[in-house]
């Protein structure tokens, strides 16, 4: 699929290749203007009619404007998704404030193993959360209790201007996100006075619909990590608002390797 322009002014996921047993799909040179829902979405769920793996999906040279998630894996994720490449894309929401929910959202909520995802050369403007990685146990089809996984994800060369909340990587006590590598991130907050909710306890939301804004303004401006192993950061730069009181990183049961610890 290539050289297509899509404009959707109403509340509906815009472009959803959700067919299971999908192999070697390429989405190229797509321009999406989404008024009320996600942009490009990969879903693989029992409720969608098939029961097999989705693999080898490439999204390249696309422009997506969305007030929710520009590119998303999930939320409907009963069956595995593997071998996803996203590159040379622009994700933005210039016309409204607050901004779009996230630029990239990688989720497994219903039992799927999501793995071998590579994302590179991405430019973002006006998205609240540049990257949201969320593993939980909504188990919508009631067949896959605590079986999901997100592992072996690499995101590199990502630039974002106008962000509002940090990169979020989080699993649950029973389901740990593993092997996430972030390289050459250059992120900058939107101008204005900083605001965050000081909460000594952030709910886990283990069995609910996963969305980054559910966690509200967190107490970190760079990375919020919880229940994750082997998160690697290389050249990870975040410019917060001048008056911020947030810490750069807030980690709970999350192992992070940075340039300083190598």
N, C-alpha and C positions, 0 to 999 in steps of 0.2 A: 504494500500500500504506500503510495507516495504522491506528492504534489496535490494535496487536498486542503481546502479551507473549510472549516466548520464553525458556525456561529450558533450558539444555543442560549437564548435569553431566559429560559425558565429552569426550574429546579429538577434537574435530572443529570445523572452521570453522563458525560459527554461522549466519550469514546471508550468502550469497554470490550476489549477482546477477552471474553471470559470462557471460551470454549476449552474444555479439558481435552487431554490428548493432543494438545496443540504443539506443533513442532516447526521450527525454522520460520517463524513469522518475523517480517521486517516492517517496521513503521517508519517511513522516511518523509521528510519535508512536509510535515503536517502542521498547519496553523490552526489553533483552536482558541476561540474566544468564548469562554464559558461564563454565563451570567450567574449561575446559582449552585453549581456542584463541582465535583472533581473533573479533572481534565482527562488524562490517559490513565486507565485503571486496568490492572490485571487481576482477575478473580478466578478462582477454581474451587467450586463448591458442589456438594451433593445436591443442594437445592436448585442448582442451575441445570441439572439434568444428566450430567455425565460423571463418571468416577474413574479418573485417570490423571496421570501427571501432566502438567504443563511445563514445557522446556524449550530452550533455545529461542528466546524472544529478544529482538533488537529494536530499540527506539533510537533514531538518529536524526539530527538536524531538524528538530521540531521546535516550534514556538507555542507556548501555552500560557494563556492568561486565565486565571481561575481565582474565585474568592474563597475556595476551599483548598484542596490539594492538587497541585499541578500534575505530578506523577505519583501514582500510588500502586503498591501491591497490597491487595486486601480490599475491603475487610473480609469478604467471604472467602475463606481459605481452609476448606476441609481437606483438599488433596494437594500434593506437593507441587511446588513451583521452583524450577532450577534453571540456571543458565540464562540469566537476564542481563542484557547490556543496554545501558542508556548513555549516550554520548553526544556532545556538541549541541546541547539544547539550551533554550532560554525560557525561564519560568518567571512570570511577573504578574503583578496586579498594581497598576499605576493610578487607577482612577478613584479608589475608595480608601477610607481609613476608618476603622482598623483594616489591616491588610489581609491578604490571603492567609489561610490557615498554615499550610506548609508547602515548601517547594518539592520535597521528596519525602514520601511516607512509605515505610516498609513494615508491613504488619503480618503477623500470623496470630489469628484469634480463635480459630475453630479446629485446630489439630494439624495443620499442614506444616511440612518442613520447607522453609524458604531458604535457599542456599545458592552459593555461587552467583552472586549478584555483583556486577562491576558497573560503576557509574563514574564518568569522567568528563571534564570540560563542560561545566555547567555554570551558567550565569543566572542570577536571580535578582529581582527587585521587588520590594514591597510584599514579601512573604514573612509572616510572623516567625515561623520556625523553619530554618533552612533544611534540617534533617530530623526526622522522627522515626526511630526504630522501636517497635513495640511488639513484644511477645506476651500474650496472655491467654486465658482459658475461658473465653466466652462460650465455646462449644455449642454453637448454634444448632447443629444437626443432632446433638446429643449422642453421637457415636464415637467421639474422639476426645475423651477426657484426659487432659494433661499429657497430650502426645506431641504438641507442636514444637518447632524449633526455628530459630533464625541463626544462621552461621555462615561464615566465610563470605563476608560482604566487604567490598573495597570501594571507597569513594575518594576521588582525587581531582584536584584542580577545580574547586568549587568557590565561586565568588558570590557573595550576597550583600546587598545594600538595603537598609531599611528594615532590619529584623527587629523583633520585639521580645522573643524568648530564646533560650539557648538551644543548642543541639541536645536532643533527648534520646538516650539509649536505655531501655528498661525492660526487664522481664518480670518474673514472679519468684517467690520462694521455691516453687517447684519446677520452674522453667527458666533456664538461664540463657541469655543471649551470648553467643560465643564468636570470637574471631572477627572483630570489626576493625577495619583499618581506614583511617582518615588521613589523607596526605594533601598538603598545599591548600588549606582552607584560609580564605581571606574574607572575614565577616565583619560587618559594621552595623551598629544599631541605628534606627531612625532618630532624627534629631528631636530634641524636646527634653522635658524633665523625666527622669527615671521614676518608675513606680513598680513595686512588687508587693506581693502578699507575704508577709512574714508568717510562716506556719511551721512550728516545730515538727509537725507530722504531716506528711503528704500522703493521702490515701493511695493504696496500691491499685485500686480499680482492676482487680484480677479477673473479674468475670463480666465486665461491661464493655460497651462499644469503645474501641480505642481511638482516641483523638487527642492531639497534643494540647489543645486549648482547654480540655477537661482538667488539666493539671494546673491551670492558671499561671500567673507570673511567678516562676520559681525563684529560689534564693541564689541561683547561680546565673551568670551572664554568658558563660562560654559552653560548659557541658554539664548536664545533669545525667548521672549514670547510676543505675540501680539494678542489681541482680544481673550483672554482665561480667564475662571473663575475657581476658586478652583483648582489650580495646587498645589499639595503637594509634597514637597521634604523632604526626610528623609535619612540621611547619604549619601548625594550627594557630592562627592568629585571629583574635576577636577584639574589635574596638568598641568598648561599651560607651554609654552616655557618660558625660563628664561627672555628673553628680551621683553615679551609681554607688549603692551600698552593698551590692551583691558581691559574693566571692566569685572567682573565675570558674571554679569547678566545685561541684557538690556531688560526692560519691558515697554510695551505700552498698556494701557487698559488691563492689565493682573494681576490678583490677585494670589499671590504666598504665600503659608504657608511653612515655613522652620522650622528646629529644633529650631532655635533661637526665632521664633515668636510663638511657641506653648506654 
